[in-house]
Amino acid sequence: MKVVQLICILGAESTGKTTLAQSLARHFDCPWVPEYLRQFCQSHGRTPTREEQALVLERQRSAELDAQACAGQQGAGLVFCDTAPLLTAIYSDFVFGDRSLHALARALHQNYALTLLLAPDLAWIADGLQRDGEHVRGPVTNMLDQELTAMALPFRHIAGLGDKRLTAALHAIAQLETSGGLPGTKSY
């Protein structure tokens, strides 16, 4: 079975995570993992409470593991993850002042070969229950940047509109592949 690398796409709300994950998955002909928070909000008709944040984190990780196993069986080398447990921990801290998920989220983040941190340079768009507003994007982006920097794991800032954003992401993936971090991903 082929080794499957996880690529994490992180960013504050309305930064294009889902669009980029889908585009990259199409480009590399591999699976992507949707954001569990969206499913939670749709099925419950509300955002999660402080006590439910751990469930959101666990379900996101579980979906990643399922996609990784499926990709391995299909011979795909990559899985693109539309967000990660780290974002759940950051929002739990930002919204509820609860830092209890940080240690687990940091440990789980070790599983990504690369994180693409999306700039809040797209127009903010209301998207149902899970949007707090444009004013949270800067602070959340800063919190993510600080966490990723402190963990010293491979990550790249991704900015730009439309095809520029996709091209920047493809370039970051190509750089990681060139440095030996992603075997077998040469379809650019």
BAFI-3210 file (N, C-alpha, C; in Angstrom, 3 decimals, decimal comma, padded with zeros to 6 digits):
// residues 188
n [1|2|3|4|5|6|7|8|9|10|11|12|13|14|15|16|17|18|19|20|21|22|23|24|25|26|27|28|29|30|31|32|33|34|35|36|37|38|39|40|41|42|43|44|45|46|47|48|49|50|51|52|53|54|55|56|57|58|59|60|61|62|63|64|65|66|67|68|69|70|71|72|73|74|75|76|77|78|79|80|81|82|83|84|85|86|87|88|89|90|91|92|93|94|95|96|97|98|99|100|101|102|103|104|105|106|107|108|109|110|111|112|113|114|115|116|117|118|119|120|121|122|123|124|125|126|127|128|129|130|131|132|133|134|135|136|137|138|139|140|141|142|143|144|145|146|147|148|149|150|151|152|153|154|155|156|157|158|159|160|161|162|163|164|165|166|167|168|169|170|171|172|173|174|175|176|177|178|179|180|181|182|183|184|185|186|187|188]
n.u [000,840|000,487|002,259|000,521|000,284|-000,790|-002,097|-002,613|-005,055|-005,376|-006,988|-008,604|-012,153|-013,943|-011,805|-011,318|-010,761|-012,206|-012,710|-010,066|-009,113|-010,758|-010,012|-007,283|-007,467|-008,782|-006,810|-004,671|-005,931|-007,051|-008,339|-010,231|-010,822|-013,734|-014,716|-015,597|-017,017|-018,855|-020,694|-021,617|-022,896|-024,928|-026,411|-027,206|-028,301|-027,099|-024,151|-021,346|-021,233|-019,088|-018,442|-018,773|-016,720|-014,497|-015,562|-015,972|-013,302|-012,352|-013,969|-013,177|-010,518|-010,937|-012,262|-010,170|-008,365|-009,894|-010,103|-007,412|-006,814|-008,514|-007,467|-004,963|-005,670|-006,635|-004,405|-003,639|-001,500|-001,812|-003,838|-006,063|-006,844|-009,521|-009,257|-008,284|-007,747|-006,318|-007,398|-009,901|-009,135|-007,979|-010,202|-011,801|-010,365|-010,397|-013,183|-014,353|-012,440|-011,083|-008,438|-007,986|-007,862|-005,572|-003,071|-003,595|-004,365|-001,987|-000,317|-001,619|-001,240|001,260|001,009|000,673|002,106|002,493|001,356|-000,904|-001,356|-003,912|-004,299|-006,303|-007,373|-009,422|-012,733|-014,977|-017,558|-020,786|-021,751|-023,880|-024,383|-021,804|-020,186|-018,475|-017,818|-016,162|-014,354|-013,037|-011,170|-008,491|-007,330|-007,609|-006,119|-003,585|-003,239|-003,136|-000,830|001,118|000,984|001,718|004,291|005,561|005,451|007,185|006,793|006,481|005,116|003,316|002,553|-000,308|-001,639|-003,626|-005,859|-008,282|-006,920|-004,321|-004,092|-004,391|-002,163|-000,081|-000,378|000,143|002,796|003,980|003,574|005,081|007,632|007,982|007,950|010,241|012,174|012,162|010,097|007,555|006,978|006,531|004,720|004,573|002,903|002,399]
n.v [-001,176|002,227|005,004|007,548|010,978|013,633|016,807|019,835|022,355|025,414|028,201|031,246|031,899|031,969|032,079|030,590|027,848|025,423|025,601|025,635|023,150|021,363|022,026|021,343|018,600|017,732|018,411|016,702|014,306|012,958|012,177|014,503|015,988|017,065|019,890|019,121|020,725|022,223|020,245|019,535|021,936|022,098|019,756|020,048|022,562|024,735|026,277|024,550|023,962|024,918|022,535|020,709|021,044|019,321|017,015|017,880|018,259|015,592|014,227|015,464|014,612|011,832|011,595|012,344|010,213|008,097|008,927|008,881|006,139|005,149|006,469|005,257|002,642|003,106|003,898|006,539|009,295|011,509|013,377|015,981|018,161|019,928|022,116|021,537|019,781|021,688|024,185|023,997|023,974|026,522|028,193|027,402|028,428|031,166|031,832|030,719|030,972|028,727|026,671|023,997|022,113|022,497|021,045|018,412|019,015|020,124|017,872|016,166|017,628|017,029|015,056|016,013|016,506|018,948|022,250|024,564|027,819|029,990|033,274|036,008|037,359|037,254|038,264|038,589|036,300|035,626|032,556|030,769|029,287|029,068|031,348|033,990|036,577|039,169|040,527|038,670|037,372|038,393|038,268|035,450|034,360|035,328|033,940|031,292|031,427|031,979|029,614|027,625|028,494|028,242|025,472|024,654|023,218|022,164|024,774|026,979|030,275|031,193|033,168|035,408|035,858|033,786|031,886|032,496|031,850|029,055|028,427|029,322|027,497|025,067|025,531|025,604|022,947|021,664|022,599|021,289|018,644|018,646|018,978|016,524|015,844|014,997|012,215|011,195|013,138|014,566|015,891|018,712]
n.w [000,000|-000,765|000,696|002,244|002,270|004,339|003,637|005,081|005,102|006,321|007,868|008,791|009,088|005,986|004,120|001,933|002,213|001,676|-001,108|-002,091|-001,135|-002,558|-005,200|-005,229|-004,683|-006,999|-008,872|-008,167|-008,284|-005,991|-002,667|-000,589|002,607|004,016|006,073|009,307|011,113|009,607|008,848|011,400|012,229|010,305|010,809|013,485|013,631|014,804|016,254|017,766|021,318|024,058|025,363|023,324|021,567|021,668|020,539|017,891|017,129|017,375|015,494|013,124|012,919|012,796|010,325|008,661|009,034|007,995|005,292|004,603|004,796|002,806|000,556|000,444|-000,237|-002,771|-004,097|-004,106|-003,360|-001,756|000,577|000,976|003,536|004,642|006,787|010,264|013,412|014,891|014,212|015,375|018,067|018,259|017,716|019,859|021,949|021,197|021,094|023,447|025,405|026,112|026,471|026,517|024,447|023,026|023,445|022,507|019,866|018,867|018,996|017,168|014,867|014,011|012,169|009,601|006,419|005,321|005,905|004,670|005,130|004,884|003,737|004,937|002,647|000,856|-000,063|002,636|003,273|004,310|005,714|006,663|009,885|010,949|010,854|012,259|011,646|009,760|011,362|012,991|011,505|011,188|013,899|014,368|012,271|013,008|015,440|014,501|012,880|014,834|016,390|014,471|013,812|016,303|016,601|014,678|012,302|008,835|006,997|004,811|003,815|002,067|-000,420|-002,442|-005,221|-006,841|-009,463|-008,722|-006,044|-006,053|-007,659|-005,986|-003,880|-005,208|-005,883|-003,326|-002,537|-004,493|-003,773|-001,323|-002,191|-003,795|-001,838|-000,730|000,908|000,039|-001,496|-004,866|-006,113|-008,542|-010,435|-011,784]
ca.u [000,000|001,237|002,260|-000,361|000,618|-001,867|-001,795|-003,608|-005,381|-005,858|-007,253|-009,789|-013,363|-014,102|-010,506|-011,222|-010,224|-012,934|-012,456|-008,692|-009,014|-011,394|-009,191|-006,066|-007,846|-009,009|-005,523|-003,859|-006,805|-006,976|-009,439|-010,141|-011,644|-014,510|-014,699|-016,674|-017,814|-019,971|-021,686|-022,196|-023,822|-026,093|-027,246|-027,715|-028,948|-026,418|-022,720|-021,081|-020,967|-017,718|-018,299|-018,809|-015,544|-013,671|-016,215|-015,661|-011,896|-012,225|-014,613|-012,327|-009,378|-011,441|-012,507|-008,854|-007,841|-010,685|-009,693|-006,039|-006,890|-009,156|-006,499|-003,948|-006,246|-006,816|-003,107|-003,394|-000,413|-002,128|-005,189|-006,139|-007,732|-010,155|-009,048|-007,617|-008,046|-005,701|-008,323|-010,920|-008,521|-007,824|-011,525|-012,253|-009,650|-010,857|-014,597|-014,723|-011,332|-010,764|-007,195|-007,813|-007,667|-004,313|-002,038|-003,991|-004,319|-000,569|000,181|-002,209|-000,728|002,506|000,682|000,583|003,375|002,571|000,168|-001,062|-002,076|-004,529|-004,428|-007,678|-007,399|-010,638|-013,891|-015,701|-018,893|-021,571|-021,941|-024,671|-024,173|-020,419|-019,446|-018,485|-017,693|-014,856|-013,467|-012,275|-010,194|-007,121|-006,853|-007,502|-004,958|-002,385|-003,119|-002,682|000,554|001,948|001,025|002,506|005,681|006,057|005,599|008,294|006,432|006,435|003,910|003,513|001,472|-000,905|-002,468|-003,951|-007,226|-008,508|-005,852|-003,078|-004,106|-004,110|-000,774|000,782|-000,462|000,871|004,226|004,387|003,618|006,238|008,839|008,101|008,299|011,636|013,031|012,081|009,012|006,371|007,366|005,575|003,657|005,159|001,977|002,098]
ca.v [000,000|003,475|005,942|008,672|012,179|014,579|018,221|020,581|023,694|026,153|029,620|031,733|031,710|032,658|032,294|029,738|026,515|024,367|025,751|025,207|021,696|020,705|022,255|020,531|017,190|017,498|018,497|015,519|013,133|012,309|012,601|015,644|015,807|018,270|020,410|018,517|021,771|022,555|019,162|019,668|023,075|021,774|018,715|020,491|023,859|025,663|026,039|023,724|024,565|024,697|021,113|019,913|021,325|018,112|016,137|018,412|017,937|014,139|013,833|015,936|013,691|010,534|011,696|012,349|008,846|007,325|009,336|008,423|004,700|004,996|006,904|004,216|001,516|003,541|004,234|007,985|009,647|012,696|013,718|017,384|018,309|021,237|022,486|020,556|019,953|022,902|025,301|023,821|024,405|027,978|028,800|027,134|029,431|032,501|032,036|030,313|031,122|027,355|026,203|022,578|021,272|022,841|019,999|017,343|019,541|020,223|016,507|015,672|018,392|016,384|014,089|016,640|016,723|020,371|023,055|025,772|028,809|030,908|034,679|036,510|038,379|037,099|038,962|037,808|035,917|034,945|031,161|030,048|029,404|028,993|032,564|034,975|037,905|039,529|041,035|037,604|036,746|038,814|037,647|033,990|034,105|035,549|032,822|030,126|031,668|031,820|028,184|026,892|028,908|027,636|024,021|024,460|022,233|022,810|025,463|028,077|031,254|031,178|034,359|035,674|035,593|032,869|030,967|032,820|031,106|027,668|028,355|029,431|026,223|024,068|025,840|025,160|021,485|021,315|022,838|020,217|017,443|018,807|018,793|015,139|015,655|014,364|011,357|010,852|014,117|015,442|016,307|020,134]
ca.w [000,000|-000,918|001,814|001,944|003,018|004,584|003,475|005,841|004,630|007,480|007,719|009,496|008,294|004,698|003,470|000,752|002,520|000,969|-002,539|-002,376|-000,910|-003,696|-006,393|-005,120|-004,808|-008,431|-009,561|-007,872|-008,371|-004,687|-001,795|000,322|003,805|004,320|007,439|010,101|011,751|008,708|009,003|012,739|012,228|009,488|011,422|014,782|013,501|015,699|016,407|018,939|022,617|024,547|025,692|022,098|020,747|021,607|019,575|016,564|016,910|017,178|014,230|012,029|012,838|012,355|008,882|008,010|009,057|007,030|003,944|004,400|004,536|001,498|-000,452|000,357|-000,978|-004,161|-004,665|-004,105|-002,452|-000,964|001,018|001,366|004,683|004,764|008,182|011,118|014,831|015,416|014,057|016,421|019,329|018,203|017,880|021,226|022,740|020,805|021,396|024,805|026,348|026,525|025,858|026,850|023,258|022,350|023,490|021,584|018,498|018,476|018,770|015,929|013,728|013,581|011,123|008,284|005,728|005,007|006,191|003,873|005,936|003,935|004,130|004,902|001,601|000,053|000,506|003,634|002,831|005,332|005,318|007,650|011,320|011,417|010,567|013,342|011,066|009,198|012,413|013,656|010,609|011,518|015,132|014,235|011,414|013,832|016,394|013,731|012,484|016,037|016,733|013,477|013,976|017,546|016,412|013,735|011,284|007,519|006,574|003,874|003,690|000,732|-000,639|-003,837|-005,652|-007,957|-009,857|-008,017|-004,781|-006,409|-008,117|-004,804|-003,156|-006,000|-005,738|-001,980|-002,561|-005,322|-002,970|-000,344|-002,935|-004,205|-000,662|-000,284|001,874|-000,548|-002,608|-005,909|-006,357|-009,571|-011,501|-011,609]
c.u [000,893|001,162|001,454|-000,014|-000,616|-001,347|-002,945|-003,800|-006,062|-006,103|-008,469|-011,000|-013,328|-012,759|-010,292|-010,684|-010,894|-012,657|-011,063|-008,534|-009,606|-010,551|-007,924|-006,370|-008,120|-007,678|-004,705|-004,651|-006,723|-008,129|-009,154|-011,116|-012,396|-014,405|-015,883|-017,569|-019,029|-021,084|-022,383|-023,253|-025,084|-026,999|-027,860|-028,454|-028,358|-024,921|-022,482|-020,869|-019,515|-017,476|-018,267|-017,589|-014,647|-014,243|-015,900|-014,216|-011,727|-012,823|-013,798|-011,161|-009,803|-011,691|-011,187|-008,268|-008,575|-010,259|-008,286|-006,019|-007,480|-008,185|-005,414|-004,428|-006,402|-005,502|-002,826|-002,324|-000,704|-003,591|-005,125|-007,217|-008,208|-010,280|-008,451|-008,033|-007,436|-006,646|-009,452|-010,377|-008,386|-009,174|-012,088|-011,615|-010,227|-012,285|-014,915|-013,631|-010,854|-009,540|-006,982|-007,546|-006,313|-003,300|-002,362|-003,895|-002,881|000,004|-000,350|-001,643|000,603|002,270|000,607|001,976|003,595|001,262|000,214|-001,938|-002,588|-004,686|-005,897|-007,840|-008,552|-011,762|-014,603|-017,111|-019,586|-021,887|-022,660|-024,215|-022,724|-019,574|-019,608|-018,375|-016,272|-013,861|-012,653|-011,149|-008,751|-006,596|-006,680|-006,313|-003,666|-002,168|-002,614|-001,213|001,494|002,078|001,910|003,983|006,298|006,286|006,733|008,032|006,366|005,079|004,282|002,300|000,995|-001,852|-002,770|-005,369|-007,244|-007,351|-004,532|-002,974|-003,765|-002,657|000,194|000,783|000,305|002,378|004,746|004,509|004,822|007,542|009,041|008,509|009,766|012,589|012,945|010,936|007,788|006,778|006,208|004,459|004,057|004,201|001,565|001,765]
c.v [001,250|004,320|007,168|009,836|013,070|015,998|018,982|021,966|024,419|027,612|029,981|031,520|032,530|033,021|031,336|028,346|025,419|024,419|025,258|023,707|020,929|020,839|021,408|019,049|016,835|017,460|017,217|014,213|012,295|012,803|013,905|015,387|017,101|018,652|019,832|019,582|022,148|021,517|019,258|020,771|022,776|020,767|019,143|021,829|024,920|025,373|025,205|024,556|024,302|023,207|020,229|020,130|020,094|017,117|016,590|018,059|016,453|013,687|014,285|014,967|012,322|010,521|011,706|010,947|007,954|007,647|008,850|006,927|004,428|005,369|005,847|003,013|001,832|003,883|005,718|008,314|010,799|012,702|015,173|017,550|019,750|021,538|021,326|020,762|021,220|024,101|025,206|024,311|025,925|028,661|028,557|028,133|030,824|032,785|031,797|030,559|029,779|026,859|024,702|021,678|021,501|021,703|018,870|017,824|019,667|018,844|015,958|016,388|017,840|015,448|014,691|016,826|018,204|021,023|024,293|026,719|029,909|032,305|035,088|037,622|038,206|037,887|038,039|037,552|035,196|033,536|030,416|030,298|029,537|030,226|033,567|036,395|038,196|039,943|039,943|037,060|037,132|038,161|036,129|033,628|034,288|034,418|031,562|030,260|031,457|030,356|027,411|027,239|028,255|026,136|023,678|023,319|022,933|023,465|026,614|028,989|031,235|032,375|034,472|035,265|034,602|031,925|031,251|032,037|029,633|027,507|028,444|028,130|025,134|024,281|025,373|023,647|021,007|021,517|021,730|018,916|017,482|018,571|017,387|014,865|014,957|013,494|011,181|011,838|015,076|015,883|017,756|020,762]
c.w [000,000|000,362|001,397|002,864|003,158|004,394|004,131|005,245|005,781|007,128|008,539|008,590|007,014|004,060|002,300|000,987|001,689|-000,526|-002,894|-002,189|-002,089|-004,967|-006,376|-005,264|-006,270|-009,190|-009,383|-007,946|-007,089|-003,812|-001,053|001,460|004,076|005,796|008,226|010,745|010,905|008,846|010,354|012,755|011,438|010,182|012,753|014,723|014,414|015,661|017,666|020,209|022,996|024,785|024,449|021,198|020,610|020,607|018,154|016,202|016,586|015,856|013,025|011,839|012,337|010,844|008,108|007,944|008,065|005,601|003,623|004,081|003,150|000,380|-000,648|-000,439|-002,455|-004,849|-004,769|-003,068|-001,514|-000,536|001,464|002,423|004,794|006,247|008,961|012,566|015,437|015,292|015,088|017,758|019,376|018,413|019,273|022,188|022,463|021,277|022,867|025,850|026,878|025,760|026,042|025,639|022,574|022,335|022,512|020,142|018,001|018,165|017,444|014,713|013,221|012,397|009,715|007,689|005,459|005,426|005,316|004,677|005,012|004,525|004,070|003,870|000,614|000,714|001,495|003,129|003,974|004,834|006,432|009,068|011,750|011,104|011,698|012,821|010,633|010,282|013,115|012,789|010,932|012,782|015,032|013,355|012,199|014,822|015,685|013,352|013,678|016,433|015,767|013,582|015,206|017,390|015,457|012,753|009,930|007,246|005,662|003,921|002,243|000,618|-002,122|-004,176|-006,802|-008,205|-009,155|-006,709|-005,040|-006,848|-006,944|-004,012|-003,898|-005,892|-004,370|-001,913|-003,375|-004,558|-001,953|-001,025|-003,343|-003,039|-000,092|000,686|001,344|-001,723|-003,597|-006,153|-007,470|-010,660|-011,308|-012,921]
res [m|k|v|v|q|l|i|c|i|l|g|a|e|s|t|g|k|t|t|l|a|q|s|l|a|r|h|f|d|c|p|w|v|p|e|y|l|r|q|f|c|q|s|h|g|r|t|p|t|r|e|e|q|a|l|v|l|e|r|q|r|s|a|e|l|d|a|q|a|c|a|g|q|q|g|a|g|l|v|f|c|d|t|a|p|l|l|t|a|i|y|s|d|f|v|f|g|d|r|s|l|h|a|l|a|r|a|l|h|q|n|y|a|l|t|l|l|l|a|p|d|l|a|w|i|a|d|g|l|q|r|d|g|e|h|v|r|g|p|v|t|n|m|l|d|q|e|l|t|a|m|a|l|p|f|r|h|i|a|g|l|g|d|k|r|l|t|a|a|l|h|a|i|a|q|l|e|t|s|g|g|l|p|g|t|k|s|y]
***
